[in-house]
Amino acid sequence: MQQNSQNTSNGVMLNLYPDSIGKTLSDTVTMLKKEEFKDVFSLIYVLPTFFNSDLDRGFSIIDYNINKELVGPNDLIDLKKLNVKLKFDIVLNHLSVASPQFKDILKNGEDSKFKDFFINWNDFWEGNGTLNNQGVIIPKPEYLNKLFMRKSGLPILNVIFPDGSERPYWNTFYQQVTYNSVESADFSSLTALTADYVKWLVKILNEAIVLGSDFRTIDFKAFNSLKSKILHIVEKKRIYLGQMDVNAASPLVWEFYEETLNKLNGYGCNILRLDAFAYLHKQVGESNFFNKPGTWEYLDHINKIAQKNDLMLLPEIHAEYGLHLHDEVASQGYAIYDFFLPGLTIHTLENATSKALLVWIKELIDKGYKTINMLGCHDGIPVLDLKGKEVNGHYNKGLLDDVEIDAIMNTIMERGGRVKNLYDPEGNKISYYQINATFFSALGESNQKMLLARAIQMFVPGIPQVWYLDIFAGKNNYDAANNGGSAGHKEINRTTLSMDDVEMGLGTAIVKEQLELIKLRNNCEAFSGHVIINDQDDRILNIKWKNKDSEACLIADLTNYKFDIVLLENGTESKKSYFI
């Protein structure tokens, strides 16, 4: 078996946070140095808590400097010695409220150098909507209805400027506003207030802050004439968390991208995932998601910067199969994420039929897509991606129909999964989006199904990306999901494994067998060749890879989840049957 750990087009990628194994990235390095992991992975995708961040488990970037609490000075050196190449994220659409750029706006207001680095919602929509009684422009209905919402309500976060004015800024994803408690000294400038009144005021305001109730509705009794000044003092106590959309029309944003990609190259980055890139270009009268030609122009711009830094770009895009945006991105020569494989694999195993899966695999082969695929990941199991879509009055079929997708969702929900939905501007649900569960729990916590799912992934064209928790057959973490706040549904599949958990897992058949399959895919020369599909019986999945004198074939009986791996190397054939 020929070692191929330098070949990123054939290698397997481990996916985790810096602290998914043990406490820091050095614990992951320790795990990868174990004999059981020798030659198993060629790449590692470290999620963005690698950088300084404060929300959404890393996807709210403060800056792209290394998070020294989780990443040590020798970690990157050790990974290089292991011949492991790196994949990182750049979150193109937004930065944290705590970023130096946004903090400068909050401090200096109109005088900030970065005033136009982010998108003032009212400035963007000026002349194209109506100002409501909260001082926010509501775009004209024909414009508002084109917006693609990731949360209920308008995608804005109101922030206080130094002059006391409140400004709405575009905020597509997460936000959180809290208040520090007030103290008597905060009201010292209001000399008309008596000491007893201030004592009462502090008590009643702090009670409202703790309860999260609206302190603006408080009756300030004899001092209602000072209400605006009292509320201004409270508002100065406001604390923000949020991912603020950047204004890519600003040259400063592109200077920032230039600096960031150069920095990531210095860390040893090989593949760069463009998170949320399809939301970056915004234009009045167009969708805020993948509008054209603006999105293409921005993508071309970022690609030129990437080429200067020897980075392979991976644009991340979630959209219905029937919209065929994946075709458009792939046609421009970019690698794409295979968000279709997770749902298709579950459908295949739960229904004992390979028909839908093979439709997709044949498309991958015929169109020569460059993909990175996965089963589980840091996010949910995609279901929206499998759908059909009406485009210009014509309905484009999906990879599965709505009944089949509903069946996947219902099955995973019955097994403890949580659903993530999409909303319209009024806060009404318009569509499901994904289901959050570990892949093992989504399969009913069946070792044999998990093993066959891994084998399928290893034989599908593309770079296989493997979520750390799946290797160890991780189960749904309901406590984390219940206690995780507004984004708690994602925590169901992010359980940290201790080094003892790793040692115990390495003694189990499900872990040993998965590592064997991954090592085969990472090293066998056959996977650098071409794929042959045998589709005579949809109850039998038969996928062969062939390259020169090497062959690797998966033959799976989908009725009982048993499968064989048949290898031919240098004229010698071998077969192993897998059944736990």
matplotlib code that plots the C-alpha trace (Angstrom):
import matplotlib.pyplot as plt

x = [0.0, 1.6, 1.8, 0.0, -0.1, 1.3, -1.5, -4.2, -6.4, -6.5, -6.0, -8.5, -9.2, -9.8, -12.3, -12.4, -12.0, -8.7, -10.2, -12.3, -9.8, -8.5, -8.1, -5.9, -4.7, -1.6, -3.8, -5.0, -1.3, -0.6, -3.5, -2.3, 1.2, -0.3, 0.4, -3.3, -3.4, -0.2, -0.9, -4.7, -5.0, -3.3, -5.1, -6.7, -9.5, -9.2, -12.3, -12.0, -11.7, -8.1, -8.4, -9.6, -13.4, -16.3, -19.5, -21.0, -18.1, -15.6, -17.5, -17.6, -14.0, -12.4, -9.2, -7.2, -4.4, -3.8, -5.9, -3.0, -5.3, -6.0, -3.0, 0.6, 3.7, 4.8, 1.5, 1.9, 5.5, 4.4, 1.6, 4.0, 6.3, 3.4, 2.9, -0.5, -1.7, -4.1, -7.5, -8.8, -11.8, -12.1, -15.6, -16.0, -19.4, -18.9, -16.7, -17.4, -18.7, -15.6, -13.3, -10.9, -12.7, -16.2, -14.9, -13.4, -16.8, -18.4, -15.7, -15.3, -18.7, -18.7, -15.0, -14.0, -11.7, -13.8, -17.2, -17.8, -16.2, -19.6, -23.1, -25.3, -28.7, -30.4, -27.7, -27.9, -31.7, -32.0, -34.6, -35.8, -38.0, -40.0, -38.6, -40.6, -41.2, -38.0, -35.9, -35.3, -35.9, -38.3, -37.3, -40.1, -42.0, -40.5, -37.0, -37.7, -39.3, -36.0, -34.0, -32.9, -33.2, -31.1, -33.1, -36.5, -37.0, -34.9, -31.2, -30.0, -28.3, -28.9, -25.8, -25.3, -22.9, -20.9, -23.4, -26.1, -27.8, -28.8, -27.8, -29.0, -26.2, -26.7, -26.4, -27.3, -26.5, -26.2, -26.6, -27.0, -27.5, -27.1, -26.7, -24.4, -26.1, -26.3, -24.9, -25.8, -22.7, -23.9, -26.7, -24.5, -24.9, -28.6, -28.5, -32.2, -32.5, -32.7, -30.5, -33.6, -34.9, -31.5, -31.5, -35.0, -34.0, -31.0, -33.0, -35.9, -33.6, -31.3, -34.3, -35.4, -31.9, -31.7, -35.2, -34.6, -37.7, -38.1, -36.8, -38.1, -41.6, -40.8, -42.8, -40.1, -42.8, -41.9, -38.9, -40.6, -39.4, -35.8, -36.7, -34.7, -31.6, -32.1, -32.5, -29.4, -27.3, -28.7, -28.1, -24.4, -24.2, -25.2, -22.9, -23.0, -22.2, -22.8, -21.5, -21.6, -21.8, -18.8, -19.2, -17.3, -17.8, -15.2, -11.5, -10.6, -12.4, -10.2, -7.1, -8.2, -8.7, -5.2, -3.7, -5.7, -4.9, -1.2, -1.4, -3.2, -0.5, 2.0, 0.3, 0.7, -2.8, -3.3, -7.1, -9.2, -12.9, -14.9, -17.6, -20.8, -19.3, -22.7, -24.0, -21.1, -22.4, -25.5, -27.4, -30.7, -33.3, -31.4, -31.3, -28.7, -27.7, -25.6, -26.8, -25.2, -22.9, -21.8, -21.0, -18.9, -17.0, -16.2, -15.3, -12.9, -11.3, -10.7, -9.4, -6.7, -5.6, -5.7, -3.5, -0.8, -0.8, -0.9, -4.3, -6.9, -10.4, -13.4, -16.5, -19.1, -22.7, -25.9, -28.7, -31.3, -29.9, -32.6, -31.1, -27.9, -25.6, -23.2, -23.0, -22.2, -19.5, -17.9, -18.1, -15.8, -13.1, -13.7, -13.9, -17.3, -18.7, -20.7, -23.6, -25.7, -23.8, -24.9, -28.7, -28.2, -26.2, -28.9, -31.6, -29.6, -29.1, -32.7, -34.3, -31.9, -31.6, -28.7, -30.7, -30.6, -27.0, -25.7, -27.5, -25.3, -22.1, -22.5, -23.0, -19.7, -18.0, -19.5, -19.0, -15.6, -16.5, -13.7, -15.5, -14.9, -17.5, -18.6, -21.1, -21.1, -19.6, -19.5, -22.9, -26.0, -27.0, -28.1, -31.6, -32.6, -29.7, -31.5, -34.6, -35.8, -36.4, -38.6, -36.4, -37.9, -41.2, -39.6, -39.3, -35.8, -36.0, -34.0, -31.9, -34.8, -38.4, -40.1, -41.7, -38.2, -36.7, -39.5, -38.8, -35.2, -36.1, -38.8, -36.4, -33.6, -36.0, -37.5, -33.9, -33.4, -32.3, -33.1, -34.4, -32.9, -35.4, -35.3, -37.6, -39.1, -38.7, -41.8, -40.3, -42.5, -40.9, -40.6, -38.4, -36.5, -32.7, -30.8, -31.1, -28.6, -27.6, -24.5, -24.3, -24.1, -27.4, -29.0, -28.4, -30.1, -26.7, -26.0, -22.3, -22.8, -24.7, -22.0, -19.3, -21.0, -21.7, -17.9, -17.1, -19.5, -17.9, -14.5, -15.5, -17.4, -15.3, -13.9, -11.7, -13.4, -13.7, -14.2, -15.8, -13.8, -16.8, -18.1, -14.9, -15.6, -19.4, -20.4, -24.0, -26.3, -25.4, -28.8, -27.4, -25.2, -28.0, -30.4, -28.0, -26.4, -28.7, -30.1, -27.6, -27.7, -29.0, -25.5, -23.9, -25.6, -22.7, -19.7, -18.9, -15.3, -13.5, -10.9, -7.7, -9.2, -12.2, -9.7, -7.9, -11.1, -12.4, -9.3, -10.1, -13.5, -14.3, -16.2, -13.2, -10.6, -12.6, -13.3, -9.6, -8.7, -11.2, -9.8, -6.2, -7.1, -8.7, -5.8, -3.1, -4.3, -3.1, -6.4, -8.1, -6.0, -7.6, -11.1, -14.4, -16.5, -20.2, -22.1, -25.8, -27.5, -29.2, -30.1, -29.9, -26.2, -23.9, -20.9, -18.2, -14.8, -11.7, -9.0, -5.6, -2.8, -2.1, -4.3, -8.0, -10.3, -13.9, -16.7, -19.5, -22.3, -25.5, -27.8, -30.5, -28.2, -25.4, -22.7, -20.0, -16.7, -13.6, -11.8, -8.3, -6.1, -2.5, 0.4, -1.6, -2.5, -6.2, -7.4, -10.8, -12.1, -15.7, -16.9, -19.6, -19.6]
y = [0.0, 3.2, 6.1, 9.1, 11.5, 14.4, 14.2, 16.6, 15.6, 12.1, 12.5, 12.3, 15.4, 15.4, 18.1, 19.5, 22.5, 23.2, 21.9, 19.0, 16.5, 17.1, 20.8, 22.4, 21.7, 20.0, 17.2, 16.6, 16.5, 14.0, 11.8, 12.0, 10.9, 7.6, 4.5, 3.9, 7.3, 6.8, 7.7, 8.0, 11.8, 14.0, 17.2, 18.7, 21.3, 23.4, 25.4, 29.1, 29.1, 28.7, 32.5, 35.1, 35.0, 35.4, 33.9, 31.1, 28.8, 30.7, 32.1, 35.5, 36.5, 39.3, 39.0, 36.4, 36.2, 32.8, 32.1, 31.4, 29.8, 26.9, 26.8, 26.5, 27.7, 24.2, 22.9, 24.0, 22.8, 19.4, 19.1, 20.0, 17.2, 14.8, 15.8, 17.2, 20.1, 22.7, 24.0, 27.2, 29.5, 33.1, 34.4, 36.8, 38.3, 39.5, 40.3, 40.4, 43.5, 43.1, 43.4, 46.4, 47.9, 47.8, 48.9, 51.9, 52.8, 52.5, 54.7, 57.3, 57.3, 59.5, 60.2, 56.5, 55.5, 52.4, 54.1, 52.6, 49.2, 47.9, 48.5, 51.1, 49.7, 53.1, 54.5, 51.4, 51.7, 55.5, 56.5, 52.9, 52.5, 54.1, 55.1, 53.4, 54.7, 53.0, 55.0, 52.0, 52.1, 49.3, 48.6, 48.7, 45.4, 44.4, 44.8, 43.3, 40.2, 39.4, 39.2, 35.8, 35.6, 33.5, 34.5, 36.0, 39.7, 42.3, 41.5, 44.4, 45.2, 48.6, 50.2, 53.3, 56.0, 58.3, 61.1, 59.0, 58.2, 54.7, 53.3, 50.0, 48.0, 45.0, 41.8, 38.7, 36.1, 36.1, 38.9, 39.3, 42.5, 42.5, 45.3, 45.7, 46.7, 50.3, 52.0, 55.1, 56.9, 56.5, 59.1, 61.7, 64.1, 64.2, 66.5, 66.9, 63.3, 62.7, 60.1, 58.0, 58.2, 57.1, 54.1, 53.1, 53.8, 51.5, 48.7, 48.8, 49.2, 46.3, 44.1, 44.7, 44.1, 40.7, 39.6, 40.8, 42.9, 46.2, 49.0, 51.6, 51.0, 51.8, 54.6, 57.0, 58.8, 62.3, 62.3, 61.1, 64.4, 63.0, 59.7, 60.2, 61.1, 58.1, 55.7, 57.2, 56.3, 52.8, 52.4, 53.3, 50.0, 48.1, 45.1, 43.6, 40.2, 39.9, 39.2, 42.5, 42.3, 44.0, 46.5, 45.0, 48.2, 49.7, 49.5, 49.0, 45.7, 44.4, 45.7, 43.6, 40.5, 41.0, 41.1, 38.1, 35.8, 36.6, 35.8, 32.5, 31.5, 32.2, 29.7, 27.0, 27.1, 25.0, 25.1, 28.2, 27.7, 30.9, 30.9, 32.8, 34.3, 34.2, 36.9, 39.3, 41.3, 43.4, 45.6, 47.4, 45.4, 42.2, 39.2, 39.4, 35.8, 35.0, 38.0, 38.2, 39.4, 41.0, 37.7, 36.5, 39.7, 39.5, 35.8, 36.6, 39.3, 37.1, 34.3, 36.7, 37.4, 33.6, 32.8, 35.2, 33.3, 29.7, 29.0, 26.7, 28.3, 26.4, 28.5, 27.4, 27.6, 26.0, 26.1, 23.7, 21.3, 22.5, 26.0, 24.5, 27.1, 24.3, 23.8, 27.5, 27.6, 24.3, 25.5, 28.4, 25.9, 26.1, 23.1, 22.8, 21.3, 18.1, 19.0, 16.4, 13.2, 13.2, 13.1, 10.8, 8.3, 8.3, 7.8, 4.9, 3.1, 3.7, 2.6, -0.1, 1.5, 3.1, 4.8, 8.4, 8.1, 6.8, 9.6, 12.0, 9.9, 9.6, 13.4, 13.9, 11.6, 12.9, 16.6, 16.1, 18.1, 18.8, 18.3, 18.0, 15.8, 14.8, 12.9, 14.8, 18.3, 21.2, 22.3, 20.3, 17.5, 19.4, 18.7, 21.9, 21.2, 18.0, 19.8, 20.8, 24.4, 26.4, 28.7, 31.0, 29.2, 25.8, 23.2, 21.6, 18.3, 17.7, 14.7, 13.6, 14.6, 16.3, 13.0, 11.4, 14.4, 14.6, 10.9, 11.7, 14.5, 12.6, 9.6, 11.8, 13.8, 10.6, 9.7, 13.0, 15.5, 19.2, 21.2, 24.5, 26.6, 29.7, 32.7, 35.6, 39.3, 39.0, 36.1, 33.4, 30.1, 29.6, 26.4, 23.8, 24.2, 21.4, 18.9, 18.8, 15.4, 13.3, 11.2, 8.1, 9.0, 10.0, 6.4, 5.0, 4.5, 1.4, 0.5, -1.4, 1.5, 3.9, 1.7, 1.3, 5.1, 5.6, 3.1, 4.9, 8.2, 6.8, 5.5, 8.6, 11.0, 14.0, 14.7, 13.0, 15.3, 13.4, 14.9, 13.8, 12.8, 10.4, 8.4, 7.7, 7.0, 10.1, 10.3, 13.3, 15.6, 16.8, 18.6, 20.8, 21.4, 22.4, 24.7, 26.2, 29.2, 30.4, 28.3, 25.4, 23.0, 22.9, 21.8, 18.5, 17.3, 19.1, 17.1, 17.4, 14.1, 13.7, 11.8, 9.0, 8.9, 8.6, 5.7, 3.9, 4.4, 3.0, -0.3, -0.6, -2.2, 0.7, 3.0, 0.5, -0.4, 3.2, 4.1, 1.1, 2.4, 5.9, 4.7, 2.8, 5.8, 8.0, 5.8, 3.3, 4.3, 3.2, 6.3, 8.5, 6.7, 6.6, 5.3, 2.4, 2.1, -1.2, -0.3, -3.5, -4.0, -1.0, -3.1, -3.8, -0.8, -1.6, 1.1, 0.4, 2.6, 1.7, 3.1, 1.3, -1.9, -1.0, -1.5, -1.0, -2.1, -1.6, -4.2, -3.5, -5.4, -2.6, -5.0, -6.0, -3.4, -6.0, -5.1, -6.3, -4.4, -6.1, -4.9, -5.7, -4.5, -5.7, -8.7, -9.9, -9.8, -9.6, -9.3, -8.3, -8.6, -5.9, -6.7, -5.6]
z = [0.0, -1.2, 1.3, -0.1, 2.9, 0.8, -1.8, -0.6, -3.6, -2.3, 1.5, 4.3, 6.5, 10.2, 11.4, 14.9, 17.2, 18.9, 22.1, 20.8, 22.0, 25.5, 26.4, 23.6, 20.1, 21.5, 22.8, 19.2, 18.1, 20.9, 19.6, 16.0, 17.1, 18.3, 16.3, 15.7, 13.8, 11.7, 8.1, 8.8, 8.0, 5.4, 6.4, 9.5, 9.4, 12.6, 13.2, 13.9, 17.7, 16.5, 16.1, 18.6, 18.6, 21.0, 19.7, 17.6, 18.6, 16.6, 13.7, 15.2, 14.6, 16.7, 14.8, 12.9, 15.4, 17.0, 20.2, 22.6, 25.1, 22.8, 20.4, 21.5, 19.8, 18.7, 17.5, 13.9, 13.8, 15.1, 12.5, 9.8, 11.0, 10.7, 7.1, 7.9, 5.8, 7.2, 6.3, 8.0, 7.6, 6.7, 7.6, 4.7, 5.5, 9.1, 12.0, 15.7, 17.5, 19.6, 16.6, 16.7, 13.7, 15.3, 18.7, 17.0, 15.6, 19.1, 20.6, 17.9, 16.0, 12.9, 13.4, 13.2, 10.4, 10.1, 9.9, 6.5, 7.2, 8.3, 6.9, 8.5, 7.6, 7.3, 5.1, 2.8, 2.4, 2.4, -0.2, -0.6, 2.4, 5.2, 8.6, 11.4, 14.9, 16.2, 13.7, 11.4, 7.7, 6.5, 2.9, 0.3, 0.2, -3.2, -1.8, 1.7, 0.2, -1.6, 1.6, 2.7, 6.5, 8.9, 11.9, 12.7, 12.2, 10.4, 10.2, 12.3, 15.6, 17.1, 18.6, 20.6, 19.2, 21.5, 20.9, 22.4, 19.0, 18.1, 14.7, 13.1, 11.6, 9.2, 11.2, 9.2, 11.8, 15.6, 18.1, 21.8, 23.8, 27.6, 30.2, 33.1, 36.3, 37.3, 40.4, 42.3, 41.0, 37.4, 38.1, 39.9, 36.9, 37.5, 40.5, 40.7, 41.9, 45.7, 47.4, 48.3, 44.8, 43.3, 45.7, 44.5, 40.9, 41.0, 42.6, 40.1, 37.1, 38.1, 38.8, 35.2, 33.8, 35.7, 34.5, 31.0, 31.1, 29.2, 31.6, 29.0, 30.3, 33.9, 35.5, 36.9, 39.0, 40.0, 37.7, 34.4, 33.0, 33.2, 31.7, 28.5, 30.5, 32.9, 30.0, 28.2, 31.3, 31.3, 27.6, 28.1, 30.1, 27.0, 26.1, 22.6, 21.1, 17.4, 14.0, 12.1, 8.3, 6.7, 3.8, 0.9, -1.0, 1.3, 0.2, 3.9, 3.9, 1.0, 2.7, 5.6, 3.4, 1.9, 5.4, 6.6, 3.8, 4.0, 7.8, 7.2, 4.6, 7.3, 9.6, 6.9, 5.5, 2.4, 1.9, 2.8, 3.4, 2.6, 5.2, 4.4, 1.2, -0.6, 1.8, 1.2, -1.8, -1.1, -3.5, -3.3, -5.3, -5.2, -2.9, -0.1, -0.9, -4.0, -6.1, -9.5, -10.9, -7.6, -5.8, -8.7, -8.8, -5.1, -5.4, -8.3, -6.2, -3.2, -5.4, -6.8, -3.3, -2.5, -5.5, -4.3, -1.1, -2.5, -1.1, -2.5, -2.0, -0.9, -1.2, 1.3, 0.1, 1.4, -1.2, -2.7, -5.2, -7.7, -7.6, -9.1, -7.4, -6.8, -10.5, -11.0, -8.4, -9.7, -13.3, -12.3, -11.3, -7.5, -5.2, -3.5, -0.3, -0.9, 1.4, -0.3, 0.9, 4.6, 3.8, 0.9, 3.0, 5.7, 3.0, 1.5, 4.8, 6.1, 2.9, 1.6, -1.8, -3.6, -6.3, -5.1, -3.9, -7.2, -9.1, -7.2, -7.4, -11.2, -11.4, -9.5, -11.9, -15.1, -14.2, -12.6, -9.5, -7.0, -3.7, 0.0, 1.6, 5.1, 7.2, 10.5, 11.0, 13.5, 12.1, 11.3, 8.9, 5.7, 4.5, 2.6, 0.2, -1.1, -2.2, -5.7, -6.6, -8.9, -11.2, -13.7, -13.7, -14.1, -11.3, -11.0, -9.2, -6.1, -5.2, -3.0, -3.1, -0.2, 1.2, 1.3, 3.0, 5.5, 6.3, 7.0, 9.3, 11.1, 11.7, 13.1, 15.2, 16.6, 17.5, 19.4, 16.7, 16.7, 13.7, 12.5, 10.4, 8.2, 8.6, 6.7, 7.7, 9.9, 11.9, 10.3, 9.5, 5.7, 5.5, 7.4, 7.0, 8.8, 11.6, 14.5, 15.8, 15.9, 12.8, 15.0, 16.8, 13.5, 12.4, 15.5, 17.3, 15.2, 15.0, 11.8, 10.1, 11.2, 9.8, 6.5, 6.3, 6.8, 4.1, 1.7, 2.4, 1.8, -1.7, -2.8, -5.0, -3.2, -0.2, 2.8, 5.8, 9.1, 12.2, 15.2, 17.3, 14.5, 14.7, 18.4, 17.7, 19.7, 20.9, 21.1, 24.0, 25.2, 28.3, 26.0, 23.6, 26.3, 28.0, 24.9, 24.5, 21.2, 19.2, 21.6, 19.0, 17.5, 20.8, 20.5, 18.3, 19.8, 22.9, 24.0, 24.3, 27.1, 26.5, 28.5, 26.1, 23.2, 24.9, 25.7, 22.1, 20.6, 22.3, 20.5, 17.2, 15.8, 16.2, 15.0, 11.9, 11.0, 11.3, 9.1, 6.4, 6.7, 6.4, 3.3, 1.7, 2.7, 1.3, -1.4, -4.8, -6.4, -5.1, -7.3, -10.3, -11.7, -10.4, -11.8, -10.7, -10.8, -10.5, -11.5, -8.1, -6.0, -2.8, -3.4, -3.5, -5.7, -6.1, -7.6, -7.8, -10.3, -10.9, -12.8, -10.9, -7.9, -7.3, -4.3, -4.4, -1.9, -2.1, 0.4, 1.1, 2.1, 3.5, 6.4, 6.3, 5.8, 3.3, 1.8, 0.8, -2.1, -2.9, -5.8, -5.6, -7.7, -8.9, -5.4, -4.4, -0.8, 0.8, 4.2, 5.4, 7.8, 10.4, 14.0]

ax = plt.figure().add_subplot(projection="3d")
ax.plot(x, y, z, "-o")
ax.set_aspect("equal")
plt.show()
